[in-house]
């Protein structure tokens, strides 16, 4: 990934990168394309709000993201508990301590075309994601400091 003219290491989906038109729920691929940056969520118990001009939201333990294509809230923020399939944003690991919501399949969401495509923190060793893009925390903080409303992130195959 390039950040302010320099390359930084990132992790992508376990199944690689595929064209957005071919992206499907659960395929473990990151969707190629240019995705608007919508907003940033952060864990307030694990640090303060990041320095950024982007919209920032402090997440809470009952925040989730619907990934059930049959649910009317598909690819949207939801409150937990929830009977349908979802991601828990308040995780025990540190991967979602900072989460950037990307505008993939959200205007409006098309059921089954992929949900919860985020820019989040990388695991040790940059292990693959389930379809997101992941950065080391210092690189994420640098990106957020430089980002402005209206910016987008491009995901592309090498």
C-alpha positions in Angstrom: 0.0 0.0 0.0 1.2 3.5 -0.7 0.8 6.2 2.0 1.8 9.8 1.3 4.3 8.6 -1.4 5.8 5.8 0.6 5.0 2.1 0.5 3.7 0.4 3.7 3.0 -3.3 4.3 -0.6 -4.4 4.5 -2.5 -7.7 4.7 -5.3 -8.5 2.3 -8.0 -11.2 2.1 -7.0 -14.9 2.4 -8.3 -15.5 -1.1 -6.5 -12.5 -2.6 -8.1 -9.6 -4.5 -10.9 -10.1 -6.9 -12.9 -7.7 -9.1 -15.8 -6.2 -7.0 -18.4 -7.5 -9.5 -17.2 -11.0 -8.5 -17.0 -10.4 -4.8 -19.4 -12.6 -2.7 -20.2 -12.9 0.9 -17.8 -15.2 2.7 -15.4 -15.6 -0.2 -12.5 -14.2 1.9 -11.4 -12.0 -1.0 -10.7 -8.2 -0.8 -12.7 -6.4 -3.5 -10.7 -4.5 -6.1 -11.8 -0.9 -6.6 -11.8 2.6 -5.2 -13.8 2.7 -1.9 -14.8 5.9 -0.2 -13.7 6.3 3.4 -17.0 6.6 5.3 -16.0 7.0 9.0 -13.6 5.7 11.7 -14.5 3.7 14.8 -12.2 3.3 17.7 -12.1 1.5 21.1 -12.2 4.2 23.7 -10.9 1.8 26.4 -7.8 1.1 24.3 -6.8 4.7 23.4 -8.2 8.1 22.6 -9.8 9.2 19.3 -7.3 9.2 16.4 -6.1 12.5 15.0 -8.0 12.8 11.7 -10.3 15.1 9.8 -12.6 12.1 9.1 -15.8 11.5 11.0 -14.9 9.5 14.2 -17.1 7.4 16.4 -16.3 5.8 19.7 -17.5 2.2 19.5 -19.4 0.5 22.3 -19.5 -3.2 23.4 -22.9 -3.7 21.7 -21.7 -2.6 18.2 -21.8 -5.1 15.4 -21.9 -5.2 11.6 -24.6 -7.3 9.9 -23.2 -9.8 7.3 -26.5 -11.8 6.8 -27.6 -11.2 3.1 -31.2 -12.0 4.2 -31.3 -9.3 6.9 -32.7 -5.8 6.0 -29.6 -4.4 7.9 -27.1 -6.2 5.6 -23.8 -4.4 5.5 -24.8 -1.9 8.2 -23.9 -1.1 11.7 -26.2 -3.0 14.2 -26.7 -3.2 17.9 -26.0 -6.6 19.7 -27.3 -9.0 20.7 -28.7 -9.9 17.3 -30.2 -13.2 16.1 -28.9 -12.9 12.5 -25.2 -13.3 11.4 -23.0 -10.4 12.3 -19.4 -9.3 13.1 -18.8 -8.2 16.6 -16.9 -4.9 16.4 -15.8 -5.0 20.1 -13.3 -7.8 19.9 -10.9 -9.3 22.4 -8.0 -9.0 20.0 -6.7 -5.6 18.9 -7.7 -5.9 15.2 -10.7 -3.6 15.5 -9.2 -1.1 18.0 -9.2 1.2 14.9 -11.6 0.4 12.1 -12.2 2.5 9.0 -15.5 1.8 7.3 -15.0 1.6 3.5 -17.9 2.3 1.1 -17.9 -1.1 -0.5 -21.5 -2.4 -1.4 -23.2 0.2 0.8 -25.1 2.6 -1.5 -27.3 0.7 -1.3 -26.1 -2.7 -0.2 -26.8 -5.6 -2.6 -27.4 -8.8 -0.7 -24.6 -11.3 -1.1 -22.1 -9.0 -2.8 -19.9 -8.7 0.3 -20.1 -6.9 3.6 -17.9 -5.5 6.4 -15.0 -4.5 4.1 -12.9 -2.5 6.5 -9.5 -1.0 6.9 -8.3 -2.3 10.3 -5.2 -3.1 12.3 -3.0 -6.0 11.1 -2.4 -9.1 13.2 1.2 -9.9 14.1 2.9 -11.4 11.0 0.3 -9.7 8.7 -1.8 -12.8 8.5 -4.5 -12.6 5.8 -7.9 -11.0 6.5 -11.4 -12.2 5.7 -11.5 -9.7 2.9 -10.4 -6.4 4.5 -7.2 -4.4 4.3 -5.0 -4.4 7.5 -2.2 -2.1 8.5 0.2 -1.8 11.4 -1.1 0.8 14.0 1.6 3.4 13.2 0.7 3.2 9.5 -3.0 3.4 10.2 -2.5 6.5 12.4 -0.4 8.2 9.7 -3.1 7.4 7.1 -5.8 8.8 9.4 -3.8 12.0 10.1 -3.4 12.6 6.4 -6.9 11.7 5.3 -9.6 14.2 4.5 -13.4 13.9 4.0 -14.0 12.7 0.5 -10.8 10.6 0.4 -11.0 7.0 -0.8 -8.9 3.8 -0.6 -7.9 1.8 -3.7 -7.6 -2.0 -3.4 -5.9 -3.5 -6.4 -4.1 -6.7 -7.2 -0.3 -6.4 -7.5 
